[in-house]
Amino acid sequence: MVFYLIGLGLGDGEDITLKGLNAVRRCVRIYLEAYTSILSYALDKSKLEQLYGKHIIVADRELVEQRSDELFADADTADVCL
């Protein structure tokens, strides 16, 4: 299985690449990085969930720095993305 790092582009959730969108659709867990990404402040998580058809987990600073093992927990058996 795969751990994907997917960029959302510069504008909004619709700027994701086609390859990125296809990867998101394959993933069982999707994290929205909200620690360094300026887009995370401008994006509405519920709109992204509606656009991608998947539940999104917000990855804050604590999750990224202190609990990063949770990000990779299922990546050995399923596709996960950040």
TARARA-V33069 format. One line per field, one symbol per residue. phi: phi as a letter, one per 30 degrees, with the letter a starting at -180 (. if undefined). A space follows every 50 residues. Layout:
BEGIN
phi = ???
END
This chain:
BEGIN
phi = .bccccdcjccbdddddddddddeddddbbccdcccdddddccceddddd dcibdccdcdedddccbdeddcecddbadbbb
END
